[in-house]
Amino acid sequence: MGYQGCPSTSRDRVSALREANIHEPPRYRHLVSSIKIVAGHGDALDLVANFMVVRTMQEGDMTLFGAGRYVDQVELMDGVWKFARKDVVLDSRQIDTLLAIPI
């Protein structure tokens, strides 16, 4: 798996996550609300959904890792709905500085 197209800071974080950091492995629970269709035009739909990510450590400690909403556009291509755009809008400006996993 390569890092082509990733900025160097992203490569560093991914490398640290996979190879360098020694820590208790957390579990991330990603909860997504129902999807709301905001608009439709031709073979495309604009969608919105809320999300919340909870990080649980092996001892049971839980913290809210992130919350916000997805603002998406999907397009019908060859009979299959595919994402044309996916934007993540966070509720907070506070971001985990070691963020190396997708929200």
C-alpha positions in Angstrom: 0.0 0.0 0.0 1.6 3.2 -1.1 1.4 6.8 0.0 1.3 8.4 -3.5 -0.4 11.8 -3.5 -0.3 12.2 0.3 1.3 15.3 1.8 4.4 14.5 3.9 2.6 15.1 7.2 -0.1 12.6 6.3 2.6 10.0 5.4 4.4 10.7 8.7 1.1 10.2 10.6 0.2 7.0 8.8 3.7 5.6 9.2 3.6 6.4 13.0 0.2 4.8 13.3 1.3 1.6 11.5 4.9 1.2 12.6 6.3 3.6 15.3 3.7 4.2 17.9 3.4 1.7 20.7 0.1 2.2 22.5 -3.0 0.4 23.6 -5.0 -0.2 20.5 -8.3 1.7 20.7 -11.6 0.8 19.0 -13.5 3.4 17.1 -17.3 3.2 16.8 -18.7 5.2 14.0 -22.4 6.1 14.2 -24.2 7.6 11.3 -27.7 8.9 11.3 -30.4 8.4 8.7 -29.5 10.0 5.4 -31.6 13.0 4.3 -32.0 13.8 0.6 -31.7 17.5 0.4 -32.0 17.9 -3.4 -32.1 15.9 -6.6 -31.1 16.9 -10.1 -30.9 14.5 -13.0 -29.0 11.4 -11.9 -27.5 13.1 -8.8 -28.6 13.6 -5.3 -27.4 15.9 -2.5 -27.4 14.2 0.9 -26.8 15.1 4.5 -26.2 12.8 7.4 -24.9 13.3 11.0 -22.1 11.3 12.5 -20.4 10.6 15.8 -17.1 8.7 16.4 -16.5 7.3 19.9 -13.0 6.0 20.8 -13.0 3.1 23.3 -9.9 1.9 25.0 -9.4 -1.7 26.1 -10.0 -0.8 29.8 -13.4 0.7 28.9 -12.6 4.4 28.9 -14.7 6.2 26.1 -14.2 9.6 24.6 -16.0 11.5 21.9 -13.4 11.5 19.1 -15.4 13.6 16.6 -18.9 14.7 15.7 -20.5 16.5 12.8 -22.2 16.0 9.5 -21.5 14.6 6.0 -22.5 16.7 3.1 -22.4 14.4 0.1 -23.3 14.2 -3.6 -24.0 10.8 -5.2 -24.4 10.1 -8.9 -26.1 7.2 -10.7 -23.5 5.7 -13.0 -24.2 2.5 -14.9 -27.1 1.7 -12.6 -24.9 2.1 -9.4 -24.9 5.0 -7.0 -21.4 6.4 -6.4 -20.0 9.2 -4.3 -19.1 12.2 -6.5 -18.2 14.3 -3.4 -18.0 13.8 0.3 -17.4 16.7 2.7 -16.9 16.3 6.4 -18.1 19.2 8.5 -17.0 18.9 12.1 -18.9 20.4 15.0 -15.7 21.5 16.7 -12.5 23.1 15.6 -10.6 20.8 18.0 -9.0 18.0 16.0 -6.8 15.2 17.5 -3.3 16.2 16.4 -2.5 12.5 15.7 -5.5 12.1 13.4 -4.3 9.5 10.8 -7.6 7.6 10.3 -10.5 8.7 8.1 -13.5 10.3 9.7 
